Amino acid sequence: GDLQRIYLSIAHELGIDPVNKLDTTEAEIKVFQGEESDILIIINHGDNKKIHVESRDKIRDIKKIGGDAELLAWRDNIITIEAPKKSAIIFLAWRSKGS
């Protein structure tokens, strides 16, 4: 929680915009970027919750490829996940052309 806020604060001060942001400090995200798509791994370290992921780029398509959390919806650059306590999800997200 606090460590994530420190990292985001440092990035902001340096003018760095994270590729993806979460709306909770009880989860973490790891992104593996490709030319047209990314693999995103999200781990919920807290209790049951909906997690919203904000992507810097618009998303053209998305597919869950693993984990015990559920992909509820996505629109433009926002992804919504239902994450049980201590869960994870892995998905592949294709960026819109020109993003």
Gaussian input, Z-matrix of N, CA and C with variables (Angstrom, degrees):
# hf/3-21g

backbone

0 1
 N
 C     1     B1
 C     2     B2     1     A1
 N     3     B3     2     A2     1     D1
 C     4     B4     3     A3     2     D2
 C     5     B5     4     A4     3     D3
 N     6     B6     5     A5     4     D4
 C     7     B7     6     A6     5     D5
 C     8     B8     7     A7     6     D6
 N     9     B9     8     A8     7     D7
 C    10    B10     9     A9     8     D8
 C    11    B11    10    A10     9     D9
 N    12    B12    11    A11    10    D10
 C    13    B13    12    A12    11    D11
 C    14    B14    13    A13    12    D12
 N    15    B15    14    A14    13    D13
 C    16    B16    15    A15    14    D14
 C    17    B17    16    A16    15    D15
 N    18    B18    17    A17    16    D16
 C    19    B19    18    A18    17    D17
 C    20    B20    19    A19    18    D18
 N    21    B21    20    A20    19    D19
 C    22    B22    21    A21    20    D20
 C    23    B23    22    A22    21    D21
 N    24    B24    23    A23    22    D22
 C    25    B25    24    A24    23    D23
 C    26    B26    25    A25    24    D24
 N    27    B27    26    A26    25    D25
 C    28    B28    27    A27    26    D26
 C    29    B29    28    A28    27    D27
 N    30    B30    29    A29    28    D28
 C    31    B31    30    A30    29    D29
 C    32    B32    31    A31    30    D30
 N    33    B33    32    A32    31    D31
 C    34    B34    33    A33    32    D32
 C    35    B35    34    A34    33    D33
 N    36    B36    35    A35    34    D34
 C    37    B37    36    A36    35    D35
 C    38    B38    37    A37    36    D36
 N    39    B39    38    A38    37    D37
 C    40    B40    39    A39    38    D38
 C    41    B41    40    A40    39    D39
 N    42    B42    41    A41    40    D40
 C    43    B43    42    A42    41    D41
 C    44    B44    43    A43    42    D42
 N    45    B45    44    A44    43    D43
 C    46    B46    45    A45    44    D44
 C    47    B47    46    A46    45    D45
 N    48    B48    47    A47    46    D46
 C    49    B49    48    A48    47    D47
 C    50    B50    49    A49    48    D48
 N    51    B51    50    A50    49    D49
 C    52    B52    51    A51    50    D50
 C    53    B53    52    A52    51    D51
 N    54    B54    53    A53    52    D52
 C    55    B55    54    A54    53    D53
 C    56    B56    55    A55    54    D54
 N    57    B57    56    A56    55    D55
 C    58    B58    57    A57    56    D56
 C    59    B59    58    A58    57    D57
 N    60    B60    59    A59    58    D58
 C    61    B61    60    A60    59    D59
 C    62    B62    61    A61    60    D60
 N    63    B63    62    A62    61    D61
 C    64    B64    63    A63    62    D62
 C    65    B65    64    A64    63    D63
 N    66    B66    65    A65    64    D64
 C    67    B67    66    A66    65    D65
 C    68    B68    67    A67    66    D66
 N    69    B69    68    A68    67    D67
 C    70    B70    69    A69    68    D68
 C    71    B71    70    A70    69    D69
 N    72    B72    71    A71    70    D70
 C    73    B73    72    A72    71    D71
 C    74    B74    73    A73    72    D72
 N    75    B75    74    A74    73    D73
 C    76    B76    75    A75    74    D74
 C    77    B77    76    A76    75    D75
 N    78    B78    77    A77    76    D76
 C    79    B79    78    A78    77    D77
 C    80    B80    79    A79    78    D78
 N    81    B81    80    A80    79    D79
 C    82    B82    81    A81    80    D80
 C    83    B83    82    A82    81    D81
 N    84    B84    83    A83    82    D82
 C    85    B85    84    A84    83    D83
 C    86    B86    85    A85    84    D84
 N    87    B87    86    A86    85    D85
 C    88    B88    87    A87    86    D86
 C    89    B89    88    A88    87    D87
 N    90    B90    89    A89    88    D88
 C    91    B91    90    A90    89    D89
 C    92    B92    91    A91    90    D90
 N    93    B93    92    A92    91    D91
 C    94    B94    93    A93    92    D92
 C    95    B95    94    A94    93    D93
 N    96    B96    95    A95    94    D94
 C    97    B97    96    A96    95    D95
 C    98    B98    97    A97    96    D96
 N    99    B99    98    A98    97    D97
 C   100   B100    99    A99    98    D98
 C   101   B101   100   A100    99    D99
 N   102   B102   101   A101   100   D100
 C   103   B103   102   A102   101   D101
 C   104   B104   103   A103   102   D102
 N   105   B105   104   A104   103   D103
 C   106   B106   105   A105   104   D104
 C   107   B107   106   A106   105   D105
 N   108   B108   107   A107   106   D106
 C   109   B109   108   A108   107   D107
 C   110   B110   109   A109   108   D108
 N   111   B111   110   A110   109   D109
 C   112   B112   111   A111   110   D110
 C   113   B113   112   A112   111   D111
 N   114   B114   113   A113   112   D112
 C   115   B115   114   A114   113   D113
 C   116   B116   115   A115   114   D114
 N   117   B117   116   A116   115   D115
 C   118   B118   117   A117   116   D116
 C   119   B119   118   A118   117   D117
 N   120   B120   119   A119   118   D118
 C   121   B121   120   A120   119   D119
 C   122   B122   121   A121   120   D120
 N   123   B123   122   A122   121   D121
 C   124   B124   123   A123   122   D122
 C   125   B125   124   A124   123   D123
 N   126   B126   125   A125   124   D124
 C   127   B127   126   A126   125   D125
 C   128   B128   127   A127   126   D126
 N   129   B129   128   A128   127   D127
 C   130   B130   129   A129   128   D128
 C   131   B131   130   A130   129   D129
 N   132   B132   131   A131   130   D130
 C   133   B133   132   A132   131   D131
 C   134   B134   133   A133   132   D132
 N   135   B135   134   A134   133   D133
 C   136   B136   135   A135   134   D134
 C   137   B137   136   A136   135   D135
 N   138   B138   137   A137   136   D136
 C   139   B139   138   A138   137   D137
 C   140   B140   139   A139   138   D138
 N   141   B141   140   A140   139   D139
 C   142   B142   141   A141   140   D140
 C   143   B143   142   A142   141   D141
 N   144   B144   143   A143   142   D142
 C   145   B145   144   A144   143   D143
 C   146   B146   145   A145   144   D144
 N   147   B147   146   A146   145   D145
 C   148   B148   147   A147   146   D146
 C   149   B149   148   A148   147   D147
 N   150   B150   149   A149   148   D148
 C   151   B151   150   A150   149   D149
 C   152   B152   151   A151   150   D150
 N   153   B153   152   A152   151   D151
 C   154   B154   153   A153   152   D152
 C   155   B155   154   A154   153   D153
 N   156   B156   155   A155   154   D154
 C   157   B157   156   A156   155   D155
 C   158   B158   157   A157   156   D156
 N   159   B159   158   A158   157   D157
 C   160   B160   159   A159   158   D158
 C   161   B161   160   A160   159   D159
 N   162   B162   161   A161   160   D160
 C   163   B163   162   A162   161   D161
 C   164   B164   163   A163   162   D162
 N   165   B165   164   A164   163   D163
 C   166   B166   165   A165   164   D164
 C   167   B167   166   A166   165   D165
 N   168   B168   167   A167   166   D166
 C   169   B169   168   A168   167   D167
 C   170   B170   169   A169   168   D168
 N   171   B171   170   A170   169   D169
 C   172   B172   171   A171   170   D170
 C   173   B173   172   A172   171   D171
 N   174   B174   173   A173   172   D172
 C   175   B175   174   A174   173   D173
 C   176   B176   175   A175   174   D174
 N   177   B177   176   A176   175   D175
 C   178   B178   177   A177   176   D176
 C   179   B179   178   A178   177   D177
 N   180   B180   179   A179   178   D178
 C   181   B181   180   A180   179   D179
 C   182   B182   181   A181   180   D180
 N   183   B183   182   A182   181   D181
 C   184   B184   183   A183   182   D182
 C   185   B185   184   A184   183   D183
 N   186   B186   185   A185   184   D184
 C   187   B187   186   A186   185   D185
 C   188   B188   187   A187   186   D186
 N   189   B189   188   A188   187   D187
 C   190   B190   189   A189   188   D188
 C   191   B191   190   A190   189   D189
 N   192   B192   191   A191   190   D190
 C   193   B193   192   A192   191   D191
 C   194   B194   193   A193   192   D192
 N   195   B195   194   A194   193   D193
 C   196   B196   195   A195   194   D194
 C   197   B197   196   A196   195   D195
 N   198   B198   197   A197   196   D196
 C   199   B199   198   A198   197   D197
 C   200   B200   199   A199   198   D198
 N   201   B201   200   A200   199   D199
 C   202   B202   201   A201   200   D200
 C   203   B203   202   A202   201   D201
 N   204   B204   203   A203   202   D202
 C   205   B205   204   A204   203   D203
 C   206   B206   205   A205   204   D204
 N   207   B207   206   A206   205   D205
 C   208   B208   207   A207   206   D206
 C   209   B209   208   A208   207   D207
 N   210   B210   209   A209   208   D208
 C   211   B211   210   A210   209   D209
 C   212   B212   211   A211   210   D210
 N   213   B213   212   A212   211   D211
 C   214   B214   213   A213   212   D212
 C   215   B215   214   A214   213   D213
 N   216   B216   215   A215   214   D214
 C   217   B217   216   A216   215   D215
 C   218   B218   217   A217   216   D216
 N   219   B219   218   A218   217   D217
 C   220   B220   219   A219   218   D218
 C   221   B221   220   A220   219   D219
 N   222   B222   221   A221   220   D220
 C   223   B223   222   A222   221   D221
 C   224   B224   223   A223   222   D222
 N   225   B225   224   A224   223   D223
 C   226   B226   225   A225   224   D224
 C   227   B227   226   A226   225   D225
 N   228   B228   227   A227   226   D226
 C   229   B229   228   A228   227   D227
 C   230   B230   229   A229   228   D228
 N   231   B231   230   A230   229   D229
 C   232   B232   231   A231   230   D230
 C   233   B233   232   A232   231   D231
 N   234   B234   233   A233   232   D232
 C   235   B235   234   A234   233   D233
 C   236   B236   235   A235   234   D234
 N   237   B237   236   A236   235   D235
 C   238   B238   237   A237   236   D236
 C   239   B239   238   A238   237   D237
 N   240   B240   239   A239   238   D238
 C   241   B241   240   A240   239   D239
 C   242   B242   241   A241   240   D240
 N   243   B243   242   A242   241   D241
 C   244   B244   243   A243   242   D242
 C   245   B245   244   A244   243   D243
 N   246   B246   245   A245   244   D244
 C   247   B247   246   A246   245   D245
 C   248   B248   247   A247   246   D246
 N   249   B249   248   A248   247   D247
 C   250   B250   249   A249   248   D248
 C   251   B251   250   A250   249   D249
 N   252   B252   251   A251   250   D250
 C   253   B253   252   A252   251   D251
 C   254   B254   253   A253   252   D252
 N   255   B255   254   A254   253   D253
 C   256   B256   255   A255   254   D254
 C   257   B257   256   A256   255   D255
 N   258   B258   257   A257   256   D256
 C   259   B259   258   A258   257   D257
 C   260   B260   259   A259   258   D258
 N   261   B261   260   A260   259   D259
 C   262   B262   261   A261   260   D260
 C   263   B263   262   A262   261   D261
 N   264   B264   263   A263   262   D262
 C   265   B265   264   A264   263   D263
 C   266   B266   265   A265   264   D264
 N   267   B267   266   A266   265   D265
 C   268   B268   267   A267   266   D266
 C   269   B269   268   A268   267   D267
 N   270   B270   269   A269   268   D268
 C   271   B271   270   A270   269   D269
 C   272   B272   271   A271   270   D270
 N   273   B273   272   A272   271   D271
 C   274   B274   273   A273   272   D272
 C   275   B275   274   A274   273   D273
 N   276   B276   275   A275   274   D274
 C   277   B277   276   A276   275   D275
 C   278   B278   277   A277   276   D276
 N   279   B279   278   A278   277   D277
 C   280   B280   279   A279   278   D278
 C   281   B281   280   A280   279   D279
 N   282   B282   281   A281   280   D280
 C   283   B283   282   A282   281   D281
 C   284   B284   283   A283   282   D282
 N   285   B285   284   A284   283   D283
 C   286   B286   285   A285   284   D284
 C   287   B287   286   A286   285   D285
 N   288   B288   287   A287   286   D286
 C   289   B289   288   A288   287   D287
 C   290   B290   289   A289   288   D288
 N   291   B291   290   A290   289   D289
 C   292   B292   291   A291   290   D290
 C   293   B293   292   A292   291   D291
 N   294   B294   293   A293   292   D292
 C   295   B295   294   A294   293   D293
 C   296   B296   295   A295   294   D294

   B1=1.4365
   B2=1.5101
   B3=1.3406
   B4=1.4584
   B5=1.5252
   B6=1.3212
   B7=1.4563
   B8=1.5274
   B9=1.3275
   B10=1.4613
   B11=1.5289
   B12=1.3293
   B13=1.4650
   B14=1.5325
   B15=1.3139
   B16=1.4707
   B17=1.5272
   B18=1.3433
   B19=1.4625
   B20=1.5308
   B21=1.3415
   B22=1.4627
   B23=1.5264
   B24=1.3245
   B25=1.4613
   B26=1.5297
   B27=1.3207
   B28=1.4685
   B29=1.5305
   B30=1.3173
   B31=1.4697
   B32=1.5240
   B33=1.3206
   B34=1.4698
   B35=1.5307
   B36=1.3229
   B37=1.4683
   B38=1.5249
   B39=1.3242
   B40=1.4598
   B41=1.5272
   B42=1.3346
   B43=1.4609
   B44=1.5054
   B45=1.3258
   B46=1.4645
   B47=1.5208
   B48=1.3326
   B49=1.4594
   B50=1.5240
   B51=1.3498
   B52=1.4696
   B53=1.5364
   B54=1.3178
   B55=1.4585
   B56=1.5274
   B57=1.3289
   B58=1.4613
   B59=1.5167
   B60=1.3401
   B61=1.4557
   B62=1.5218
   B63=1.3306
   B64=1.4590
   B65=1.5211
   B66=1.3291
   B67=1.4652
   B68=1.5265
   B69=1.3175
   B70=1.4588
   B71=1.5203
   B72=1.3095
   B73=1.4660
   B74=1.5266
   B75=1.3469
   B76=1.4632
   B77=1.5198
   B78=1.3276
   B79=1.4663
   B80=1.5201
   B81=1.3203
   B82=1.4617
   B83=1.5165
   B84=1.3195
   B85=1.4582
   B86=1.5222
   B87=1.3099
   B88=1.4602
   B89=1.5223
   B90=1.3150
   B91=1.4642
   B92=1.5231
   B93=1.3156
   B94=1.4604
   B95=1.5222
   B96=1.3322
   B97=1.4552
   B98=1.5183
   B99=1.3300
   B100=1.4530
   B101=1.5160
   B102=1.3242
   B103=1.4612
   B104=1.5209
   B105=1.3429
   B106=1.4637
   B107=1.5254
   B108=1.3260
   B109=1.4637
   B110=1.5224
   B111=1.3233
   B112=1.4559
   B113=1.5198
   B114=1.3269
   B115=1.4566
   B116=1.5187
   B117=1.3237
   B118=1.4643
   B119=1.5204
   B120=1.3116
   B121=1.4577
   B122=1.5188
   B123=1.3235
   B124=1.4588
   B125=1.5142
   B126=1.3168
   B127=1.4624
   B128=1.5191
   B129=1.3268
   B130=1.4667
   B131=1.5255
   B132=1.3141
   B133=1.4647
   B134=1.5270
   B135=1.3382
   B136=1.4606
   B137=1.5146
   B138=1.3346
   B139=1.4662
   B140=1.5235
   B141=1.3450
   B142=1.4656
   B143=1.5224
   B144=1.3346
   B145=1.4625
   B146=1.5181
   B147=1.3312
   B148=1.4584
   B149=1.5162
   B150=1.3150
   B151=1.4522
   B152=1.5240
   B153=1.3183
   B154=1.4589
   B155=1.5279
   B156=1.3210
   B157=1.4614
   B158=1.5250
   B159=1.3197
   B160=1.4570
   B161=1.5217
   B162=1.3302
   B163=1.4526
   B164=1.5208
   B165=1.3039
   B166=1.4632
   B167=1.5288
   B168=1.3368
   B169=1.4634
   B170=1.5269
   B171=1.3345
   B172=1.4634
   B173=1.5253
   B174=1.3170
   B175=1.4612
   B176=1.5247
   B177=1.3272
   B178=1.4665
   B179=1.5207
   B180=1.3426
   B181=1.4699
   B182=1.5213
   B183=1.3235
   B184=1.4623
   B185=1.5299
   B186=1.3345
   B187=1.4664
   B188=1.5246
   B189=1.3305
   B190=1.4667
   B191=1.5235
   B192=1.3460
   B193=1.4620
   B194=1.5282
   B195=1.3521
   B196=1.4538
   B197=1.5156
   B198=1.3217
   B199=1.4568
   B200=1.5115
   B201=1.3508
   B202=1.4565
   B203=1.5260
   B204=1.3223
   B205=1.4598
   B206=1.5307
   B207=1.3341
   B208=1.4626
   B209=1.5234
   B210=1.3091
   B211=1.4533
   B212=1.5281
   B213=1.3363
   B214=1.4575
   B215=1.5221
   B216=1.3380
   B217=1.4620
   B218=1.5165
   B219=1.3295
   B220=1.4616
   B221=1.5123
   B222=1.3104
   B223=1.4612
   B224=1.5169
   B225=1.3027
   B226=1.4682
   B227=1.5297
   B228=1.3298
   B229=1.4638
   B230=1.5256
   B231=1.3509
   B232=1.4686
   B233=1.5273
   B234=1.3322
   B235=1.4628
   B236=1.5211
   B237=1.3361
   B238=1.4648
   B239=1.5197
   B240=1.3395
   B241=1.4631
   B242=1.5202
   B243=1.3251
   B244=1.4667
   B245=1.5174
   B246=1.3264
   B247=1.4621
   B248=1.5215
   B249=1.3327
   B250=1.4610
   B251=1.5318
   B252=1.2974
   B253=1.4680
   B254=1.5259
   B255=1.3330
   B256=1.4755
   B257=1.5326
   B258=1.3243
   B259=1.4646
   B260=1.5267
   B261=1.3259
   B262=1.4652
   B263=1.5192
   B264=1.3216
   B265=1.4631
   B266=1.5240
   B267=1.3209
   B268=1.4647
   B269=1.5218
   B270=1.3198
   B271=1.4528
   B272=1.5193
   B273=1.3269
   B274=1.4510
   B275=1.5158
   B276=1.3300
   B277=1.4622
   B278=1.5209
   B279=1.3282
   B280=1.4637
   B281=1.5167
   B282=1.3356
   B283=1.4607
   B284=1.5246
   B285=1.3392
   B286=1.4691
   B287=1.5152
   B288=1.2986
   B289=1.4688
   B290=1.5278
   B291=1.3195
   B292=1.4646
   B293=1.5012
   B294=1.3472
   B295=1.4621
   B296=1.5019
   A1=111.73
   A2=116.65
   A3=120.44
   A4=111.48
   A5=117.08
   A6=121.22
   A7=110.73
   A8=116.60
   A9=120.62
   A10=110.73
   A11=116.97
   A12=121.05
   A13=110.52
   A14=117.63
   A15=121.27
   A16=109.92
   A17=117.41
   A18=120.98
   A19=111.23
   A20=116.81
   A21=120.17
   A22=111.23
   A23=116.84
   A24=121.45
   A25=110.87
   A26=116.74
   A27=121.18
   A28=109.97
   A29=117.02
   A30=120.63
   A31=110.22
   A32=117.13
   A33=121.47
   A34=110.65
   A35=116.85
   A36=121.51
   A37=111.71
   A38=117.02
   A39=121.59
   A40=112.61
   A41=116.68
   A42=120.68
   A43=113.89
   A44=116.74
   A45=121.88
   A46=108.81
   A47=116.44
   A48=122.26
   A49=108.36
   A50=118.13
   A51=119.21
   A52=111.14
   A53=116.02
   A54=121.01
   A55=110.42
   A56=117.48
   A57=122.69
   A58=109.12
   A59=116.27
   A60=121.84
   A61=109.06
   A62=116.53
   A63=122.58
   A64=108.90
   A65=116.44
   A66=120.36
   A67=112.65
   A68=117.48
   A69=121.83
   A70=109.42
   A71=116.24
   A72=120.03
   A73=111.28
   A74=117.50
   A75=121.41
   A76=112.25
   A77=117.14
   A78=121.43
   A79=108.63
   A80=114.96
   A81=119.99
   A82=108.66
   A83=114.94
   A84=120.56
   A85=109.20
   A86=115.10
   A87=122.14
   A88=106.41
   A89=116.54
   A90=121.48
   A91=109.74
   A92=115.60
   A93=122.49
   A94=105.98
   A95=116.53
   A96=121.14
   A97=112.45
   A98=114.59
   A99=122.36
   A100=108.90
   A101=116.79
   A102=119.85
   A103=112.25
   A104=117.29
   A105=120.96
   A106=113.33
   A107=117.09
   A108=120.42
   A109=109.81
   A110=114.94
   A111=121.81
   A112=109.61
   A113=116.02
   A114=121.36
   A115=106.33
   A116=116.71
   A117=122.30
   A118=109.11
   A119=116.09
   A120=123.28
   A121=106.63
   A122=116.71
   A123=121.69
   A124=108.25
   A125=115.94
   A126=122.28
   A127=108.48
   A128=115.68
   A129=122.08
   A130=108.01
   A131=116.71
   A132=121.57
   A133=111.99
   A134=117.39
   A135=121.70
   A136=112.88
   A137=114.65
   A138=122.81
   A139=110.55
   A140=115.97
   A141=121.69
   A142=109.40
   A143=116.54
   A144=119.19
   A145=111.20
   A146=114.52
   A147=120.78
   A148=106.30
   A149=115.86
   A150=121.74
   A151=107.76
   A152=115.38
   A153=121.04
   A154=108.45
   A155=114.43
   A156=121.65
   A157=106.62
   A158=116.01
   A159=120.19
   A160=108.25
   A161=115.93
   A162=122.04
   A163=109.97
   A164=116.55
   A165=120.63
   A166=109.91
   A167=117.00
   A168=122.59
   A169=110.83
   A170=116.32
   A171=120.22
   A172=108.34
   A173=114.92
   A174=121.60
   A175=109.18
   A176=115.88
   A177=122.04
   A178=111.77
   A179=116.10
   A180=120.90
   A181=107.75
   A182=115.02
   A183=119.62
   A184=108.68
   A185=116.45
   A186=120.82
   A187=109.09
   A188=116.23
   A189=120.98
   A190=108.02
   A191=116.16
   A192=119.09
   A193=112.42
   A194=117.65
   A195=118.92
   A196=112.39
   A197=114.59
   A198=121.24
   A199=113.71
   A200=114.99
   A201=120.39
   A202=113.37
   A203=119.00
   A204=122.07
   A205=107.79
   A206=116.33
   A207=120.40
   A208=111.73
   A209=115.61
   A210=122.33
   A211=106.81
   A212=118.04
   A213=121.67
   A214=112.27
   A215=116.02
   A216=119.35
   A217=109.96
   A218=115.26
   A219=121.33
   A220=107.58
   A221=114.80
   A222=121.28
   A223=108.15
   A224=116.08
   A225=122.82
   A226=109.90
   A227=117.44
   A228=120.22
   A229=112.64
   A230=117.39
   A231=121.90
   A232=109.76
   A233=115.84
   A234=123.32
   A235=107.36
   A236=117.05
   A237=121.37
   A238=109.26
   A239=114.84
   A240=122.31
   A241=109.20
   A242=117.20
   A243=123.14
   A244=106.21
   A245=115.71
   A246=120.62
   A247=110.98
   A248=117.86
   A249=120.12
   A250=110.41
   A251=115.70
   A252=121.63
   A253=110.06
   A254=115.68
   A255=122.80
   A256=112.32
   A257=116.64
   A258=121.17
   A259=110.93
   A260=114.24
   A261=120.31
   A262=109.59
   A263=115.19
   A264=121.40
   A265=108.00
   A266=114.35
   A267=121.18
   A268=106.52
   A269=116.55
   A270=118.29
   A271=111.57
   A272=112.96
   A273=122.61
   A274=106.95
   A275=117.12
   A276=121.95
   A277=109.08
   A278=115.38
   A279=121.30
   A280=108.41
   A281=116.53
   A282=121.44
   A283=110.14
   A284=115.90
   A285=121.11
   A286=108.93
   A287=116.49
   A288=120.93
   A289=108.65
   A290=115.82
   A291=120.48
   A292=113.84
   A293=118.86
   A294=121.54
   A295=110.10
   D1=-67.07
   D2=-177.90
   D3=-65.92
   D4=-38.86
   D5=-179.80
   D6=-63.47
   D7=-40.96
   D8=178.73
   D9=-63.10
   D10=-41.44
   D11=177.69
   D12=-62.64
   D13=-38.53
   D14=178.43
   D15=-64.57
   D16=-46.20
   D17=179.64
   D18=-60.52
   D19=-44.29
   D20=179.56
   D21=-65.10
   D22=-37.37
   D23=178.23
   D24=-64.60
   D25=-43.60
   D26=177.93
   D27=-63.17
   D28=-45.55
   D29=179.07
   D30=-59.84
   D31=-43.76
   D32=179.46
   D33=-61.08
   D34=-44.73
   D35=179.76
   D36=-62.41
   D37=-31.79
   D38=179.98
   D39=-87.93
   D40=-0.44
   D41=179.78
   D42=77.26
   D43=23.19
   D44=-179.76
   D45=-99.67
   D46=126.44
   D47=179.02
   D48=-100.64
   D49=115.71
   D50=179.16
   D51=-57.84
   D52=144.42
   D53=179.74
   D54=-65.36
   D55=-38.40
   D56=179.87
   D57=-136.94
   D58=140.10
   D59=178.81
   D60=-125.01
   D61=143.86
   D62=175.65
   D63=-104.66
   D64=153.36
   D65=179.32
   D66=-92.83
   D67=13.95
   D68=178.29
   D69=-140.14
   D70=147.89
   D71=176.33
   D72=-92.97
   D73=-0.26
   D74=179.08
   D75=-91.06
   D76=5.30
   D77=179.18
   D78=-130.09
   D79=159.81
   D80=176.85
   D81=-131.47
   D82=157.43
   D83=-179.05
   D84=-131.93
   D85=141.05
   D86=173.87
   D87=-126.78
   D88=131.73
   D89=-176.44
   D90=-121.08
   D91=132.45
   D92=172.74
   D93=-113.29
   D94=108.97
   D95=-174.09
   D96=-89.23
   D97=134.83
   D98=173.05
   D99=-111.74
   D100=-173.41
   D101=-179.79
   D102=-68.54
   D103=-43.04
   D104=-176.76
   D105=-118.97
   D106=-14.17
   D107=-177.02
   D108=-143.70
   D109=163.25
   D110=-179.82
   D111=-129.75
   D112=149.01
   D113=168.48
   D114=-99.72
   D115=126.71
   D116=178.75
   D117=-115.96
   D118=132.17
   D119=175.72
   D120=-118.33
   D121=122.41
   D122=179.99
   D123=-121.22
   D124=128.22
   D125=179.73
   D126=-118.12
   D127=125.05
   D128=176.41
   D129=-95.15
   D130=114.96
   D131=178.73
   D132=-91.17
   D133=-6.04
   D134=-175.58
   D135=-104.84
   D136=-156.75
   D137=178.85
   D138=-78.82
   D139=-179.23
   D140=177.92
   D141=-55.58
   D142=135.40
   D143=177.81
   D144=-166.40
   D145=158.10
   D146=167.41
   D147=-87.11
   D148=134.57
   D149=178.57
   D150=-118.41
   D151=133.06
   D152=175.59
   D153=-108.11
   D154=128.74
   D155=177.86
   D156=-107.52
   D157=125.67
   D158=175.92
   D159=-105.73
   D160=118.90
   D161=179.64
   D162=-94.25
   D163=144.50
   D164=176.03
   D165=-65.38
   D166=-29.94
   D167=-178.30
   D168=-106.62
   D169=153.36
   D170=172.76
   D171=-71.44
   D172=147.85
   D173=-176.60
   D174=-106.31
   D175=127.90
   D176=-179.90
   D177=-85.70
   D178=-38.74
   D179=-178.46
   D180=-157.71
   D181=159.38
   D182=-177.79
   D183=-149.42
   D184=145.31
   D185=179.67
   D186=-143.76
   D187=126.73
   D188=174.63
   D189=-71.59
   D190=134.07
   D191=179.01
   D192=-121.90
   D193=-1.56
   D194=177.36
   D195=176.40
   D196=170.71
   D197=176.30
   D198=100.54
   D199=169.58
   D200=-177.61
   D201=-105.49
   D202=0.03
   D203=171.65
   D204=-86.46
   D205=164.35
   D206=-176.72
   D207=-115.25
   D208=138.03
   D209=172.91
   D210=-82.60
   D211=111.56
   D212=-177.09
   D213=-84.99
   D214=-46.52
   D215=-175.21
   D216=-165.22
   D217=164.37
   D218=170.46
   D219=-151.19
   D220=145.82
   D221=178.28
   D222=-154.26
   D223=130.69
   D224=-178.66
   D225=53.89
   D226=-101.10
   D227=-177.84
   D228=-122.95
   D229=16.99
   D230=-179.85
   D231=-116.05
   D232=128.68
   D233=177.63
   D234=-115.12
   D235=133.61
   D236=178.90
   D237=-114.78
   D238=129.87
   D239=-176.69
   D240=-124.90
   D241=139.87
   D242=170.27
   D243=-98.69
   D244=112.10
   D245=-173.23
   D246=-114.91
   D247=110.34
   D248=173.25
   D249=-63.10
   D250=166.77
   D251=177.83
   D252=-53.50
   D253=132.06
   D254=176.38
   D255=52.35
   D256=51.82
   D257=-176.86
   D258=-118.11
   D259=177.31
   D260=179.17
   D261=-148.92
   D262=161.10
   D263=173.96
   D264=-146.16
   D265=145.35
   D266=175.53
   D267=-125.74
   D268=129.01
   D269=175.88
   D270=-143.27
   D271=161.46
   D272=178.51
   D273=-107.37
   D274=126.29
   D275=-178.72
   D276=-122.06
   D277=125.68
   D278=177.03
   D279=-94.43
   D280=127.61
   D281=178.84
   D282=-78.36
   D283=147.89
   D284=174.16
   D285=-67.02
   D286=147.00
   D287=177.08
   D288=-61.46
   D289=138.51
   D290=178.45
   D291=84.47
   D292=5.62
   D293=179.39
   D294=-80.68

